[in-house]
Amino acid sequence: MINPPTSATVAAAGPKPNSPTSSYLPPEFAEPKHGFDFRQLWHSLIEKIWIVALCVLAGLFLALGYLARTPKLYQGHTVLEVEFQEPTVVSTEDSTSRMRSSFLASQEAMRTIEQNLTNQTLLARVVRSEGLAEDGGRALLGQNITSRDASKATPRPVASPTANKIDNTIGVTTFTPLEEALGGAAAGMVKPVIRRGTRLIDLYVTNRDPAMAQRLAEAIGREYIRNSIERRASFSQDALRYLLEEEDRLKINLQKSEAAVAEYKAKTPDALQLGGGTAATGSQTGSGAGAGGPRGGVVEDKLQDLNTKLTTAKADQIRLEGELKQIEQAGENIDALLAVPSISSSALVNEARRSVTQVEAGIATLALRYKEKHPKMMAARAALAEAKEKLHQAVMAQPEILRNAIEQTKATEASLQGVLQDQQGVAVALNRAAIGYQELARQAETDRALYESVLRQIKDTNLTKDVKTNAVSVIEHSPLPHSPVSPSPTKAIALGLLGGLAAGLAFVLGADMLDRSIKTVDQAEATLGLPVFAAVPETIN
């Protein structure tokens, strides 16, 4: 009788020839395995290769089922560019424009624009402008898409300008609950990405309908730019309205201030005589410093003139007193006296000196022809003595003249000092009277400066409020996607095959780990610790 075939080779051990042949060892003979037996795993894999094949085939069918049941998603792609500053036809250098340009040049501006592209309010505007809520959102959500051809025939309703106009008149856009819900659903379809190292933003929109994906990508970029322009226009309108109100208020204040200045000038005309320190209002003729010439008012001019005369008189007195002291020290020394400036510059002394010089010249001429005892020479000598005597008398008369001049200078200085004190008193009184005028004039000048500043701002705002420019622009429009981006057939099938292969290998490895039977001669020797005499090959009936 032939024994039935077993699943492993039966090994016979020498020391126990009568022991029963069995593929299963009792627990007392089993030894723990050391390491990982790749050969045993290979035999198990060859033995159960059909299980691995079934798992791979199952993974393939699962991938095909996933591709058949998963909706195909198409992706629209639009590229936006963010400029460093907003283009404008009017050059403005105000602080607001500089701050906005500085912000647009920063990375925070790029991140802000990127996040605003997924703003639910913006997407609700897209839903309204594209009329996607008119069919209950079925076109947006892909609920009525049955085929690719049907998706291409999706109608594109025209946006309702009346609703937007009504909303813009109150400054706040209101949406229906359906539009807000569809905007929230569209937020999950939009993915803006900033290109590193550039000023570009890639706007990706996924949808079941390729035409809808392209339409949404275009509409979101277009609506963002339109929304930015509308918000800036709304801000300009609000600013213009506020500036016009301020212009009316400041105009009234300026009229009141100028009227108060004119009334004060009429009541206190002497207050304008000072001039210096009073502010011109810009509308009052003859007010302020301009009324008294380039240096100031009438009183200030008089004070300056008196100060100049008084300083000159004091300087002359000091100079004459010094010369008088020099004359007293010289005594009757004619040559020393003639060195004094006031004496040497005297007309009487200069006339006497010329006479002496002329006589001396005549004597020198006569000496060439006559002796000393000649009558003509003697007459000339007498004339020279007489001329010198006159010069001596003229020089000695100068100290008294100098003393009289010093007294006159002192009298003039005293007179000027009194007049100056009187004029200073007048100036003090006028200063007190001009305090009120100066305050009114400064207030009028401040009101005029504010009024002119508001007028300039109104002009700039009027020039820029209708300019429809924005720092964000669409530089690449979305083409119609022809192939879905999700799911990917190649990726799904590859993952299904790899998953089935991994599952089959895991099953084989698990079964091998749980299987304690002996399958090879080496395993029998390693397990029993005995050499093998012979091996009976596996047979099949």
FENTA-V600533 format. One record per backbone hydrogen bond with DSSP energy under -0.5 kcal/mol. CO is the residue of the C=O (numbers start at 0). NH is the residue of the N-H. E is the energy in kcal/mol with one decimal. If there is no record, write none. Layout:
CO	NH	E
CO	NH	E
This chain:
9	535	-1.4
11	532	-1.9
15	18	-1.1
22	517	-1.2
25	28	-1.4
25	29	-1.0
35	37	-1.0
36	40	-1.9
37	41	-2.6
38	42	-2.3
39	43	-2.4
40	44	-2.6
41	45	-2.7
42	46	-2.3
43	47	-2.1
45	48	-0.8
47	50	-1.2
47	51	-1.2
48	52	-2.3
49	53	-2.0
50	54	-2.3
51	55	-2.6
52	56	-2.4
53	57	-2.5
54	58	-2.5
55	59	-2.2
56	60	-2.3
57	61	-2.4
58	62	-2.3
59	63	-2.4
60	64	-2.6
61	65	-2.5
62	66	-2.5
63	67	-2.0
64	68	-2.1
65	69	-2.5
72	484	-2.4
72	485	-1.4
73	206	-2.5
75	204	-2.2
77	202	-3.4
78	474	-1.9
78	475	-1.4
79	200	-2.7
80	82	-0.6
80	472	-2.1
88	90	-0.5
89	91	-0.6
93	97	-1.8
94	98	-2.5
95	99	-2.3
96	100	-2.4
97	101	-2.2
98	102	-2.1
99	103	-2.7
100	104	-1.4
102	105	-1.6
102	108	-0.6
105	109	-1.0
106	110	-2.2
107	111	-2.4
108	112	-2.6
109	113	-2.3
110	114	-2.3
111	115	-2.3
112	116	-1.3
114	117	-1.2
115	118	-1.6
118	122	-2.2
119	123	-2.2
120	124	-1.9
121	125	-1.9
122	126	-2.3
123	127	-2.2
124	128	-3.2
125	129	-2.4
126	130	-0.5
126	131	-2.2
126	132	-0.6
127	130	-0.8
127	159	-0.5
130	133	-0.9
131	136	-0.8
132	135	-1.3
134	137	-0.9
136	140	-2.5
137	141	-1.0
137	142	-1.8
137	143	-0.8
141	144	-0.8
143	145	-0.7
146	150	-1.8
147	151	-1.6
148	152	-0.9
150	153	-1.4
154	156	-0.6
158	160	-0.8
159	163	-1.1
160	164	-2.2
161	165	-2.4
162	166	-2.4
163	167	-2.6
164	168	-1.4
165	169	-0.8
166	169	-0.7
166	170	-0.6
166	171	-0.8
171	173	-0.5
175	179	-2.4
176	180	-2.4
177	181	-2.8
178	182	-2.2
179	183	-2.2
180	184	-2.2
181	185	-2.4
182	186	-1.2
183	187	-0.7
184	187	-0.8
185	188	-1.3
185	189	-0.8
186	189	-0.5
188	205	-1.9
190	203	-1.9
192	201	-3.2
194	197	-1.7
198	81	-2.5
199	194	-2.1
200	79	-2.8
200	202	-0.6
201	192	-2.6
201	203	-0.7
202	77	-2.4
203	190	-2.7
204	75	-3.5
206	73	-3.8
207	209	-0.6
208	212	-2.3
209	213	-2.2
210	214	-2.5
211	215	-2.8
212	216	-2.1
213	217	-2.1
214	218	-2.5
215	219	-2.8
216	220	-1.5
217	221	-2.3
218	222	-2.9
219	223	-2.2
220	224	-1.9
221	225	-2.3
222	226	-2.7
223	227	-2.4
224	228	-2.2
225	229	-2.5
226	230	-2.7
227	231	-2.2
228	232	-2.6
229	233	-2.8
230	234	-2.3
231	235	-2.6
232	236	-2.5
233	237	-2.5
234	238	-2.8
235	239	-2.9
236	240	-2.6
237	241	-2.4
238	242	-2.7
239	243	-2.4
240	244	-1.9
241	245	-2.5
242	246	-2.6
243	247	-2.0
244	248	-2.1
245	249	-3.2
246	250	-2.0
247	251	-1.9
248	252	-2.2
249	253	-2.6
250	254	-2.3
251	255	-2.3
252	256	-2.5
253	257	-2.7
254	258	-2.2
255	259	-2.2
256	260	-2.1
257	261	-2.5
258	262	-2.4
259	263	-2.3
260	264	-2.4
261	265	-2.0
262	266	-2.0
263	267	-2.7
267	270	-1.0
268	271	-1.5
269	272	-1.6
272	297	-0.6
272	298	-1.1
272	299	-0.6
273	275	-2.4
273	296	-2.6
274	277	-1.7
277	288	-0.9
282	284	-0.6
283	286	-1.1
286	289	-0.8
287	290	-1.6
288	291	-1.1
289	292	-0.8
296	300	-1.8
297	301	-2.1
298	302	-2.6
299	303	-2.2
300	304	-2.3
301	305	-2.7
302	306	-2.2
303	307	-2.0
304	308	-2.3
305	309	-2.6
306	310	-2.2
307	311	-2.1
308	312	-2.5
309	313	-2.2
310	314	-2.0
311	315	-2.5
312	316	-2.4
313	317	-2.2
314	318	-2.2
315	319	-2.7
316	320	-2.5
317	321	-1.8
318	322	-1.9
319	323	-2.5
320	324	-1.9
321	325	-1.7
322	326	-2.2
323	327	-2.3
324	328	-1.6
325	329	-1.5
326	330	-1.4
329	332	-1.5
331	333	-0.9
332	336	-2.5
333	337	-2.7
334	338	-0.6
335	338	-0.6
336	339	-1.6
339	343	-2.8
340	344	-1.7
342	345	-1.5
345	349	-2.0
346	350	-2.0
347	351	-2.0
348	352	-2.4
349	353	-1.9
350	354	-1.8
351	355	-2.2
352	356	-2.1
353	357	-2.4
354	358	-2.5
355	359	-2.4
356	360	-1.9
357	361	-2.0
358	362	-2.4
359	363	-1.9
360	364	-1.5
361	365	-2.4
362	366	-2.3
364	367	-0.9
365	368	-1.7
365	369	-2.9
370	373	-0.9
373	377	-2.5
374	378	-2.7
375	379	-2.3
376	380	-2.3
377	381	-2.0
378	382	-2.2
379	383	-2.2
380	384	-2.1
381	385	-2.2
382	386	-2.2
383	387	-2.3
384	388	-1.9
385	389	-2.0
386	390	-2.2
387	391	-2.4
388	392	-2.5
389	393	-2.6
390	394	-2.5
391	395	-2.4
392	396	-1.2
393	397	-0.6
394	397	-1.1
394	398	-0.5
396	400	-1.4
397	401	-2.8
398	402	-2.3
399	403	-2.2
400	404	-2.0
401	405	-2.1
402	406	-2.1
403	407	-2.3
404	408	-2.3
405	409	-2.3
406	410	-2.5
407	411	-2.6
408	412	-2.6
409	413	-2.5
410	414	-2.3
411	415	-2.8
412	416	-2.4
413	417	-2.0
414	418	-2.4
415	419	-2.8
416	420	-2.1
417	421	-2.3
418	422	-2.5
419	423	-2.4
420	424	-2.0
421	425	-2.0
422	426	-2.4
423	427	-2.5
424	428	-2.2
425	429	-2.5
426	430	-2.6
427	431	-2.0
428	432	-1.7
429	433	-2.0
430	434	-0.8
431	434	-0.6
432	436	-0.5
433	437	-2.7
434	438	-2.2
435	439	-2.2
436	440	-3.0
437	441	-2.6
438	442	-2.2
439	443	-2.4
440	444	-2.4
441	445	-2.4
442	446	-2.5
443	447	-2.2
444	448	-2.3
445	449	-2.4
446	450	-2.3
447	451	-2.5
448	452	-2.1
449	453	-2.3
450	454	-2.0
451	455	-2.1
452	456	-2.2
453	457	-2.5
454	458	-2.1
455	459	-2.4
456	460	-2.7
457	461	-2.3
458	462	-1.7
459	463	-1.6
460	464	-1.7
463	466	-1.1
465	467	-0.6
466	468	-1.2
470	82	-2.8
472	80	-2.9
472	474	-0.6
475	78	-2.2
478	480	-0.6
485	72	-4.0
486	488	-0.6
487	491	-2.9
488	492	-2.8
489	493	-2.4
490	494	-2.5
491	495	-2.5
492	496	-2.7
493	497	-2.6
494	498	-2.7
495	499	-2.6
496	500	-2.6
497	501	-2.6
498	502	-2.5
499	503	-2.5
500	504	-2.6
501	505	-2.4
502	506	-2.3
503	507	-2.5
504	508	-2.7
505	509	-2.5
506	510	-2.6
507	511	-2.3
508	512	-2.2
509	513	-1.8
510	514	-1.5
518	8	-0.6
519	523	-1.9
520	524	-2.7
521	525	-2.6
522	526	-2.3
523	527	-3.0
524	528	-2.1
530	13	-0.6
533	11	-1.1
534	536	-0.7
535	9	-0.8
